[in-house]
Amino acid sequence: MEPVLEKNTFFMIIEYLAIFSCGLAGGLLAVRKGYDLFAIIITSWLTGLGGGIVRDVLLGIFPPAGVSDTGLVLVALASSFVVAVIHPEVDRLRWTMLVADALALGLFAVNGTSKALLYHTSAMTAVFLGMFTALGGGLIRDMLLNEVPSVIKDRHWYAVPSLVGCVLTVAVYEAASSGWIGQTWEMLADVLIVLIVVAMRVLSVLYDIKLPGALQRHEAHLPLRVPAFRRSTARRTRSHSKRH
């Protein structure tokens, strides 16, 4: 049994496109840092397939799809050679790359979560594995190239859409498993989830929507007994000093 989106040729093509786009983004970062072709190839491959490889290893799937699926591997490797040649053009396609990355984020979140559920993990575990499928490639890329991970650096919605996508995928899967919806409705629901993830990511960048940080506070409000404790400690310290 496979995730429902993997049974459809159209969505398999979208998955290849998503991996190719992730590979372009990863390879582009290696190009910007002036690394050689081998580094570009490794970076593109890990960016496109790294999250899925870790997910499969955690699920006990050997060998992982990222090294055993010829189509996926060839697409990831092709992206590295393409970006090595046309990196100036790719660098200027900011919004195209953003939409493609958002599409990959949504698709990997849905497929990663579904695959984990099919291996009988709990809903919480499936959500974690789905998020790592969606975010893991970029995380591995940034750590490999000594960058602050995008999931931390980018204050626009990045991890949040993937979390929403994973949670909704669990809900749809449970509904399908209980017989409440058929396979067609399950596929349509999964497509809708991908679109929701894409919309959340793109709109957050377009309208500069960011998650709030820590509360801006400059004074500490401590219990009243704490100053008294400090004075008592200070008196004991002075008394100890006089004796010595």
Secondary structure, DSSP 8 states (H G I E B T S, - for coil): ---GGGG-HHHHHHHHHHHHHHHHHHHHHHHHTT--HHHHHHHHHHHHHHHHHHHHHHHT-SS-HHHH-HHHHHHHHHHHHHHHHHHHHHHH-HHHHHHHHHHHHHHHHHHHHHHHHHTT--HHHHHHHHHHHHHHHHHHHHHHTT---HHHH--BSSHHHHHHHHHHHHHHHHHHHTTSS-HHHHHHHHHHHHHHHHHHHHHHHHTT-B---S---------THHHHHHHHHHHHHHHHHHH-
